[in-house]
Amino acid sequence: MTAARHPARRVRIRSARVADTPALAALRWEFRAALDRASEPRDRFVPRCERWMRERLRRGTGWRCWVAEVGGEVRGMVWLAQIEKLPNPSPSAEPEAHAYVTSLYVRPSERGRGAGSSLLAEALGACAGGRTDAVILWPTPRSRSLYRRHGFAPPDDLLARDATPRRARVF
Ligand SMILES: CC(C)(COP(=O)(O)OP(=O)(O)OC[C@H]1O[C@@H](n2cnc3c(N)ncnc32)[C@H](O)[C@@H]1OP(=O)(O)O)[C@@H](O)C(=O)NCCC(=O)NCCS
């Protein structure tokens, strides 16, 4: 069977490398410019975003990223940030970090075949092992079902306040 007949087999999930940053910044533009009218031009945004990503992909920054690769090309991504908590005297019962999942994105041509779910599973796998407390994210209305399938639910013990009154925050 050709790869085209079994598209799901073609997708490879791996950790992002610094060399991926041009592709990752281009995906970030594609994602956000499609959601909202961008006020920053693409040729300014992409290099700025690339620099930001290059710095965050170095070891020890608290940020991680995974990509979905098809035929050697980056077609999707997910980012994960560790949010430190203050030390507490019972760290085995209450881990000292939260995690924030953001920028889960798969190019339209690759959607609906499980790549998004595999990226999310990879990021959540990195939160397993007892060192992460809550994993948070801001879904779009359409992506809620995907997150629900991975165990996300609205919390009953969290308060959030929107500090940007101009519009609803997305991510
Ligand atoms: C969300 C997204 C990464 C899923 O990628 P995918 O490879 O299609 O994911 P899967 O095939 O594993 O799962 C399909 C699920 O994705 C979600 N989805 C499908 N189309 C979507 C879209 N246009 N926008 C957001 N989520 C979508 C749905 O939950 C869908 O499940 P369901 O239709 O059975 O309820 C992809 O649709 C995307 O990049 N959307 C635009 C960016 C976005 O909204 N990201 C989420 C930000 S919180």
PDBQT file of the ligand as one rigid body, heavy atoms in Angstrom, charges set to zero:
ROOT
HETATM    1  C1  LIG A 201      -7.006  21.049  16.462  1.00  0.00    +0.000 C 
HETATM    2  C2  LIG A 201      -6.190  20.347  15.387  1.00  0.00    +0.000 C 
HETATM    3  C3  LIG A 201      -4.704  20.436  15.758  1.00  0.00    +0.000 C 
HETATM    4  C4  LIG A 201      -6.579  18.883  15.324  1.00  0.00    +0.000 C 
HETATM    5  O1  LIG A 201      -5.740  18.252  14.385  1.00  0.00    +0.000 OA
HETATM    6  P1  LIG A 201      -6.183  16.901  13.644  1.00  0.00    +0.000 P 
HETATM    7  O2  LIG A 201      -4.966  16.258  13.118  1.00  0.00    +0.000 OA
HETATM    8  O3  LIG A 201      -7.281  17.179  12.718  1.00  0.00    +0.000 OA
HETATM    9  O4  LIG A 201      -6.738  16.113  14.928  1.00  0.00    +0.000 OA
HETATM   10  P2  LIG A 201      -7.330  14.667  15.051  1.00  0.00    +0.000 P 
HETATM   11  O5  LIG A 201      -7.582  14.056  13.726  1.00  0.00    +0.000 OA
HETATM   12  O6  LIG A 201      -6.457  13.928  15.986  1.00  0.00    +0.000 OA
HETATM   13  O7  LIG A 201      -8.696  14.977  15.828  1.00  0.00    +0.000 OA
HETATM   14  C5  LIG A 201      -9.799  15.541  15.204  1.00  0.00    +0.000 C 
HETATM   15  C6  LIG A 201     -10.390  16.528  16.184  1.00  0.00    +0.000 C 
HETATM   16  O8  LIG A 201      -9.805  17.816  16.004  1.00  0.00    +0.000 OA
HETATM   17  C7  LIG A 201     -10.764  18.835  16.304  1.00  0.00    +0.000 C 
HETATM   18  N1  LIG A 201     -10.909  19.659  15.114  1.00  0.00    +0.000 N 
HETATM   19  C8  LIG A 201     -11.284  19.301  13.880  1.00  0.00    +0.000 A 
HETATM   20  N2  LIG A 201     -11.259  20.354  13.041  1.00  0.00    +0.000 NA
HETATM   21  C9  LIG A 201     -10.873  21.409  13.785  1.00  0.00    +0.000 A 
HETATM   22  C10 LIG A 201     -10.670  22.783  13.490  1.00  0.00    +0.000 A 
HETATM   23  N3  LIG A 201     -10.857  23.295  12.277  1.00  0.00    +0.000 N 
HETATM   24  N4  LIG A 201     -10.251  23.597  14.475  1.00  0.00    +0.000 NA
HETATM   25  C11 LIG A 201     -10.044  23.134  15.710  1.00  0.00    +0.000 A 
HETATM   26  N5  LIG A 201     -10.235  21.826  16.054  1.00  0.00    +0.000 NA
HETATM   27  C12 LIG A 201     -10.644  20.974  15.096  1.00  0.00    +0.000 A 
HETATM   28  C13 LIG A 201     -12.051  18.131  16.679  1.00  0.00    +0.000 C 
HETATM   29  O9  LIG A 201     -12.045  17.979  18.095  1.00  0.00    +0.000 OA
HETATM   30  C14 LIG A 201     -11.876  16.787  16.004  1.00  0.00    +0.000 C 
HETATM   31  O10 LIG A 201     -12.589  15.776  16.648  1.00  0.00    +0.000 OA
HETATM   32  P3  LIG A 201     -14.136  15.444  16.295  1.00  0.00    +0.000 P 
HETATM   33  O11 LIG A 201     -14.487  16.141  15.041  1.00  0.00    +0.000 OA
HETATM   34  O12 LIG A 201     -14.172  13.980  16.198  1.00  0.00    +0.000 OA
HETATM   35  O13 LIG A 201     -14.894  15.919  17.459  1.00  0.00    +0.000 OA
HETATM   36  C15 LIG A 201      -6.414  20.970  13.982  1.00  0.00    +0.000 C 
HETATM   37  O14 LIG A 201      -7.782  20.880  13.646  1.00  0.00    +0.000 OA
HETATM   38  C16 LIG A 201      -6.008  22.427  13.891  1.00  0.00    +0.000 C 
HETATM   39  O15 LIG A 201      -4.847  22.717  13.697  1.00  0.00    +0.000 OA
HETATM   40  N6  LIG A 201      -6.985  23.345  14.017  1.00  0.00    +0.000 N 
HETATM   41  C17 LIG A 201      -6.713  24.783  13.945  1.00  0.00    +0.000 C 
HETATM   42  C18 LIG A 201      -5.937  25.250  15.166  1.00  0.00    +0.000 C 
HETATM   43  C19 LIG A 201      -6.686  25.028  16.457  1.00  0.00    +0.000 C 
HETATM   44  O16 LIG A 201      -7.845  25.382  16.574  1.00  0.00    +0.000 OA
HETATM   45  N7  LIG A 201      -5.975  24.447  17.424  1.00  0.00    +0.000 N 
HETATM   46  C20 LIG A 201      -6.517  24.222  18.735  1.00  0.00    +0.000 C 
HETATM   47  C21 LIG A 201      -6.154  25.379  19.551  1.00  0.00    +0.000 C 
HETATM   48  S1  LIG A 201      -6.679  25.238  21.203  1.00  0.00    +0.000 SA
ENDROOT
TORSDOF 0
